[in-house]
């Protein structure tokens, strides 16, 4: 499973990359929103972890751009449907609402507990978000 991590706190990012890699996730790290968008334009991800406050392009704007798909490349358009979890240092309900309304699937307050983060990632991936759905055929199928 491939994860896009957009986090400007280098120490936190290093810790998350280490923990996620140890748990067999492949992680691409971006230190700002513009780099995160550039990665999302050329790579296909199974999930995105976005910091709320990113330099150059904020986490919510990055979330919106991924959801809209308008700036993603032909192959990376699949990212439009991936689960997105936003990380933030604030626990205010208003901020959670902003995240969800921007297209995020979940919100988690820092400091991040790795076990909880891993459980949330598993839950988001289990939800079938972004999974290809086989077409439904009715009636006879022509040979």
C-alpha positions in Angstrom: 0.0 0.0 0.0 1.3 3.4 -1.0 0.7 6.5 1.1 1.3 10.2 0.3 2.4 12.0 3.5 2.3 15.8 3.3 3.8 17.1 6.6 6.1 20.1 7.1 7.3 19.1 10.6 10.4 17.1 9.6 10.7 15.3 13.0 7.1 14.2 12.9 7.4 13.2 9.2 10.5 11.1 9.9 8.7 9.4 12.8 5.6 8.7 10.7 7.7 7.4 7.7 9.6 5.1 10.0 6.5 3.8 11.7 4.5 3.4 8.5 7.4 1.7 6.7 8.0 -0.7 9.6 4.3 -1.6 9.1 4.9 -2.4 5.5 3.5 0.8 3.9 5.4 2.6 1.2 5.5 6.3 1.9 6.3 9.3 -0.3 6.9 12.4 1.9 6.3 16.0 0.9 7.4 18.8 3.1 4.8 21.3 1.6 1.5 21.3 -0.2 2.9 22.1 -3.6 5.3 19.1 -3.5 2.4 17.0 -2.3 0.3 18.0 -5.2 3.2 17.4 -7.6 3.6 13.9 -6.2 -0.2 13.3 -6.5 0.0 14.4 -10.1 2.4 11.6 -11.1 1.9 8.8 -8.7 -1.1 6.7 -7.7 -1.7 6.4 -3.9 -3.9 4.2 -1.7 -4.2 6.9 1.0 -3.1 10.4 1.7 -2.1 11.8 5.1 -2.2 15.6 4.9 -1.2 18.2 7.5 -3.8 20.9 7.9 -1.2 23.7 8.0 1.2 23.2 5.1 3.4 25.8 3.6 2.9 26.9 -0.1 -0.4 25.1 -0.4 -2.5 24.4 2.7 -3.6 20.9 3.5 -7.3 21.6 2.9 -6.6 23.2 -0.5 -4.4 20.1 -1.3 -7.3 17.9 -0.3 -9.7 19.8 -2.5 -7.4 19.6 -5.5 -6.9 15.9 -5.0 -10.7 15.4 -4.7 -11.5 17.5 -7.8 -9.0 15.6 -9.9 -8.7 18.6 -12.2 -4.9 19.0 -11.7 -4.0 15.3 -11.6 -2.4 13.5 -14.5 -4.2 10.8 -16.5 -2.8 7.9 -14.5 -3.0 9.8 -11.1 -6.7 10.6 -11.6 -7.3 7.5 -9.5 -6.1 9.6 -6.5 -9.4 11.5 -6.7 -11.1 8.6 -4.9 -8.4 7.7 -2.3 -9.1 8.0 1.5 -7.7 11.2 2.9 -6.9 11.7 6.6 -6.0 15.2 7.8 -3.6 15.7 10.7 -3.9 18.9 12.8 -2.7 20.3 16.1 -6.2 21.7 16.9 -9.1 19.7 18.3 -11.8 22.3 17.7 -15.0 21.0 16.1 -15.0 23.8 13.6 -11.7 22.6 12.2 -12.9 19.0 12.0 -15.9 20.2 10.0 -13.6 22.2 7.7 -11.6 19.0 7.0 -14.6 16.9 6.3 -16.3 19.5 4.1 -13.1 19.9 2.1 -13.3 16.2 1.2 -11.3 14.5 3.9 -12.5 11.1 5.2 -11.1 11.5 8.7 -9.3 13.9 11.0 -6.7 13.2 13.7 -5.3 15.6 16.3 -1.6 15.7 16.9 0.4 14.5 18.7 -0.3 11.3 16.7 -0.4 7.9 18.4 1.0 5.5 15.8 -1.2 2.6 16.9 -4.3 4.8 16.5 -3.1 6.2 13.2 -2.5 2.6 11.9 -6.0 1.6 13.0 -7.5 4.6 11.3 -5.6 3.8 8.1 -6.7 0.2 8.2 -10.3 1.3 8.7 -10.1 3.8 5.8 -8.5 1.2 3.5 -11.1 -1.4 4.5 -14.0 0.9 3.7 -13.4 0.2 0.0 -12.7 3.9 -0.7 -11.1 4.1 -4.1 -11.4 0.4 -4.8 -12.3 -0.5 -8.3 -15.8 -1.8 -8.5 -16.5 -4.6 -11.0 -19.3 -3.6 -13.5 -22.7 -5.2 -12.8 -24.0 -7.2 -15.7 -27.7 -8.1 -16.0 -29.2 -10.6 -18.3 -27.3 -12.6 -20.8 -23.7 -11.9 -21.6 -23.0 -12.2 -25.3 -20.2 -14.6 -26.1 
